[in-house]
Amino acid sequence: MSKETILQSIRANKPAGIGCPFPRNVGTATTVENVVETFVGNTKAAGGEVVEWKDGISKDYPNALDFTDEEVRKMFSASTPMATLDKIECAVFEGAFGVAENGAIWIEDKDLPHRIIPFITQRLILKLNASNIVPTMQEAYSRIRLNDTGFGVFISGPSKTADIEQSLVYGAHGAVKVTVLLIQ
């Protein structure tokens, strides 16, 4: 059998494509309302929660360390010992922008006094202005300026992993709970 005969046989017997096994809202976020709605839906699908923020952090989350406060950031510099950082149970950070298509939030180095904190805290709270939500990752990447910040990370929902038996576990490698405080 010739190479061309084999290729023709493969082309003629190509199986039908299969669709994405889970619903996606990619590309449907065209208006500001759709962007926010899509972001909220995808954040929840990733295991996070979204709360419309109206009150102060200390009132709603009394045990949270609010790293959006300059005084708190000064207390936890890059030289803070791991034994001290390990005791942080709840941390609040400001997100630079969010991505509707996957519910991810970009956090930059300038907002992180110590890069490990979002990954070792049990509860992570991310403030995000709704006007800073972009529809797609392509638009998100166009906003990133690592030459200006040096480090950044996308966070989408709590840490999770599934073993071979498909048991989903939250908090395996990071925060057990992620809350987005959406500022309208």
N, C-alpha and C positions, 0 to 999 in steps of 0.2 A: 504494500500500500504506500502510495506516495505522500509526501508531506502535505501537498495541496489537498489531496483527498481527505486526509485526516482533519485538516483545518476546516474544510467545507462541511464535514460531518459534525464537527463541534458547533459551528455557527448555526447549522440547521436544527440542532437539538439543544439549543441554549434554553435553560429553564427560565420560567417567568421570575421577574424580580419580586422580592418581598418588601413590604412597607416597614416603616419604623414600628417596633413593637409597642411603643408608648406614645401617647399624644404629645405633640409639640406645638407651641404657639409661635415658632420662629417665623418672622416675616409678617405677623399680623399686627404688630405694634406700630401703628402709623400715626396716631394722635397722642397727645400728652396723656389723655385718660387711658388709652390702650396700653401705652408703655408702662404706666404705673400698675394697671390691672394685670398685665402679663408678668411684670416683675413680682408682684405679690403672689400670684398663682404659682410661679416657678420657685419662689423662695419656700413656700409651703410644701411643694412637691419634693424639695430637697431636704425637708425635715425641719426647716426653720419656722419661726413665727414672726408675723409682722404686726406691729402695734402703731396706731396713729399717735404720735407723741404730742402731748400738750403740757404736761407737768414736768417738774424738775426730776433729775435722776435720784437725788437723795430721798425724795418722797416715795417714788414708785419702787426704787431698788436701793434700800438703805445700806446694804452691805457691799455695794458696788464701788470699785475704785474708778473714778471718772478721769481717764487719761486725756480727755479734752480740756481738763483744767491744768494750767501751767504748773501750779504748785504740786499737784499729784505727779506730773511728769518729772519734776525735779527730784522727788523722793525716790524714784525708780530709774536711775540712770543706767547706762550700758554696763557699768561696773558693779551694779547691785548683785550680791551673791545669790546663787541658785537657791539656797536654803530660804532666803527671803521671798524670792519670786515664786517658789513652790507653794507658798501659803496664800497666794492670790486666788480667791474662789470665783470672783465676778469682776470682769473688766469691761470698761466702756471705751470705745474708740469712735472716731469720726471717719466715715467712709468718704473718699474723694468723689466716687460716682458708682452707680449700680448698673447692671446689665439685665435688661428685661428678658432676653431669650434663655437665661439660665439662673437668674436670681443671684448672681455673684456680685460682690462688692469689692472694689479696689481700695486697699489701704496702703498708704505710703510711709516710707521710713520717717519722715518728719513728724508723723503722728504716733510713732512707736518709740517709746523711750528704750525699749528692749525688744528685739525682734521675736523673742520666744513667747512673750506673754499671750498673744492670741491662741497659741497652740497648747499651753499648759493650764490655762484657766478652765474651770469646770463650766462656767457660764460666760458667754461672750455676748455683749450688747453692742450693736453697731448703729450709730446715728447716721441717717442718710436723708438728705434733702431730696424730695420727690422730683424737683426740677433738674436734678443731676443724674437721672436715669436715662441711659441710652438704649436704643432698641437691640443692637447686636454687638457681638464681640469684635467685629471689624471696626465699628465706631469706637469701641472701648480702647482697642489697641492704638488707634490714632490719637488718643488723648494722653497716653502714657509717655512720660518724659523721664526715663531712668537716668539720663545724664544730669538731671536736676535733683532727683531724689536719691538715687543710688540703690534703692531696694523698694519693692512693692509686692503685694500678694493679693490674689483674688480669693475671697472666702465665700462659699455658697453653702449655707446650712451647717449643721453640726458635723463633727467628725463621725464617720460611719464605716463599717466594714461588714462583709458577709463571709461566713466560712463555707466550707465545701457542702454543708448541709443547708445552705442558703438561709441561715439565721442572721438577720440584720441586727447589728449591735451599734448603738450610738456611744460616742465618747471614747472610742478605742485609741485614737491617736490625737485627740484634741478635745475641744469643748463638747460637753454632753448636750448643751442647749445653746442655740443661737437665736437671739431676738433682734429684729431690725426695728429701730424706732424711726418711723417714717415721718418726716417733717414736711407738712403740706405748704 
